[in-house]
Amino acid sequence: MNTPILEVKNLTVTLKQKNMTKILVDDVSFSVYEGQCLGILGESGSGKSLTVKAILGLLDRDFLVTGQAIFNGKDLLQQKKEELRKMRGSDITMVLQNPMTCFDPLCKISDQIFETFLTHLPITKQEVKKMTLEMLNKMFIKNPEEVLEKYPHQLSGGMLQRIMIGIALSLNPKLLVADEPTTAIDAITQYEILAEFLRIKQEQKISMLFITHDLGVISRLADDIIVMNKGKIVDRGDFAHILNNAQDTYTRLLVEKKTSVMKKYRYIVDRKTEVEK
């Protein structure tokens, strides 16, 4: 891990409305290396999601973004909207919090996947269905032919999230951004989705930026973690450091609050292991 695939320097996000000016993200710097998963940990309002949206050009004109976000030698903050849109569908892909909002409720799953693949990949209409079925099989989606004919509301949140992850990976990104991808699903499905991310990380060596409010969620996945509070990075290190040696008061409170969550995940893992035996 020498050259970062993403290097964020002195990122500041300021909200400007009428006579009000407020700094929401304050001088944030971090790096993501090839094959690394960086976790961004913080409670609601900490600035973690806002940081990523600023990097990817997803904020409106009310926000002033300064600093640098160097991705593959290009400063994302200096790119035009059209160029950023292309990069978000190829070099950078995203998995969001609520998979239901990512799909058009009026269109079949097949139509939406086909359109995405045909737009962003050099494949033909004849090849797209085969690729889609292969993707669904890789994501352990049962009865993929039937799933393709369904509408989003006919599938569970966990299945939709698996499909979203599969789509994101099929675009062969250099960086996968996951913004609270397990928040809107139940605990058992959370475990299964996290297992998918872990498998992907181990098998494909893909770089990840994983945003969460839950330390338990990234306890096994993240190589390094930055902790955000009130728009600033207040701590950083690997999981062991955050859990045992963090000096920041906010981080310590966050660890204590999340200890019970980690116990819940260990219980789920142990139960699942027993069943599989």
N, C-alpha and C positions, 0 to 999 in steps of 0.2 A: 504494500500500500504506500506508494510514493506520491504520485500526482493525484489530487482529488478529482473525482468526476464532477462534483459540484462544490464550489467554494463561495460561501456567502460572507461578505465583508461589510461591517458597519451598516447593516440594514436598519433603516428607520422608516416607520410608517406614521404619517401625521394626518389626522382627520381635520379637514377644513370645511366648516359649514357656517355661513353668515359671519357673525362676529366671533365664532368660537374656533379655537385651535387646540387640539389635544394630541399628544404623542401616545400612540397605542403600541408601537413596537420601537424599542429604544436601543440602538447601536448593537444589534445582534450579529454575531459572527460564528460560523461553524463550517465544517467540511464533511463531505461524504465521499468515501473512497470506493474503488471498484470492489464489488463483492461484499461490501459492508452494509449492515443495517444500523442506521442511526435512529434512535427513538427520541421524540420530542414529547416530554412529559409536562403536564400542567393541568390545572383545573379550568373550568369554563371561565372565559374572560382573561386568561393568562397571556393570550397573544400567539399561541402556538399555531392555530389554523390560519390566523391572519398573516403570520409570517410566510407560510407556504403559498397562500393566495397571492401575496405581494410578489413573491419570486416568480410565480407562473403567470403573472399578468391578469389575474382574475378579479381585481378591485376596480371600482368605478372611479369617476373623476373627482369625487369628494376626497379621495385619499392621495396624498403626496408621498411617493416612495423614493427614497434616496439610498445610496450605497452601491454595492455591486453584488451580482449573483453570477459567477463565472461557471458556465456549463459547457464542457467540451471546447473551451477556448473562446466562447462567446458570452458576452454580458447579457443575460436575459432581460435585464431592466432597460436595455437600450434597443431591444428588438421591436419591430412593428407588430401590431396585433395579428396580422395575417401570418407572419412568420412564427409567432408564438403559438398560434392555433395549430399550425402544421407540426410543430415540435411536440405539442401536448398529445397529439395523436400518433406519434411515432417514437421519437427518442425518449419522451417522457410520457408515462401513462398514469392514470389515477384510479384508485378504488375508494369510493366515498362512503360516508356513514350509513345512509339509507339507500339500499339498492333499488327500492321501489321507485324512487324519484329519478333514477337514471334511465328508466325504460319508459317508452311511450305506451300508455295503457291501451291505446286504440290499435296497436300494431302487434302482430305475432312476434314471438321471440326470434323466429327464423329471419323475418324481414329485417329486424334491427341488427342482428349479427352480420347478415350478408352485406347490408349497406355499409357497416363499419369496416369490414374486411376489404370490400371492393374499393372503398374510398382511400384506405391507407396502405394497402398491400398490392404488390404487382402480380395479381392473380386474375384469372378469368371467371366468368359466371359459371362455367362448367366445373371449375376447381373449388369454388367457394363452399359448396355443401359438404364435400368430402373433408375439407379442412375444418369446417365447423363441427362435424361429427367426431373427428379426431380430437378436437379441443374438448368437447363435452366428455368424451371417454377419459381423457387425461385428468379431468376434474372430477372423475368418479360420479358423473351424472347418469343415473339409471334411465333406461328407455329413452335415449337421446332423440330418436325419430319422433316420438310422441311429444317430448318436451318442446321441440321446435315448432309444433303446431299449436302450442298453447299461448295464452296471453299472460302478461306479467302477474295479474291478480290471481291466476290459477296456480301459481308456484309459491313455495314458501320463501321467507326472507333468506334463509340459509342457502337454498338452491339458487336464488337470484344472485346472491353474493358470490357463490362459486362461479357462476357464469360470468359475472363482472371481472373476477380475477382471471378467469380463462381468457376473456377478450383482451384484457390489459397485457397479459403475457404473450399472447399470439402476435401482438404488434411488435414484438422483439425490442422492447425499450431498453435503454441504457440505465434508466432510473424509474423505479416504481414508487409512486407516492400513495400511501394509504392513510386516509384521514378518518380516524375513529371507525374502522371497518367492522368492529364487532359490537358496537354500542346498541344497535337496533335489533339484535337477535338474542335468543335465549342462551343460557349458560352452556348447555350441551353443544349447541351449534357453534357457540363461540370457540369452544375447545377444538372442534373439527376445522373451523376456518383458520384458527391459529396454527393447527397442524399442517394445513395446506401452505401457509406462508413459510413455515419452517422447512417443509419439504422443498419448496421452490428455492429458498435461499441456499440450501445444501446442494441441490442438484444443478441449478442453473447459474449459481454464483452471481445473481443479479443484485445490483445496488438498490437499497430501499431507504425511504424516509417514512418512518412509521409514527403517526401522531396519535396520542392517546392521553386520557386523564387517569389511566389505570396502570399502576406499576406492575401489577400481576400479569397484565396482558403482554408486556414486553420483557418479562423476566427471563425468558428462554430465547427470545428472538433477537433482541438488540445487542450489538457488539459494544456500542457506547450509547450513553443517554445524556441529553441536556435537559435541565429542568427550567421551566419558564414561570415567572410570576410577575404580574403587572407589566408585561411587555419586555421584561429583561431576562437574560439568562442568569440564574442565581446559583447554579451548580452544574457540574458535568463530570462524567466518568463512566466506568462500566457498572454493571448491575451490583456487583459486590461492594463497590465504593458507595453507590447511592444508598444501598441497604444498610451498610455497617459504619461507614466513615464520613458521611456527608456532614458538614459543619453548619450549613445554612439552616436557620430555624424553620423556614417554610418547607424545605426539603424533608427535614425530620418529621414535621407534622404530616406531610404527605405520605411518608413511609409508614408511620404509625396507623394512619387512616386506611392504608391499602393492605396492611398485613392480613387482615381478615379475608380480603379478596383472594390473596395468593393461597391461603389455606383452602378456600373453596375450589380453586383450580387443581390443587394437589389431590383433593378428595375426588374430583371428577376423573382425573388421570388414573388414580389408583383403582377406582371402580371400573373404569373402562378396560384397564389392563386385566382385572380379574375376570371380567366377562369374556374377553378375547381368549383367555387361557382355557 
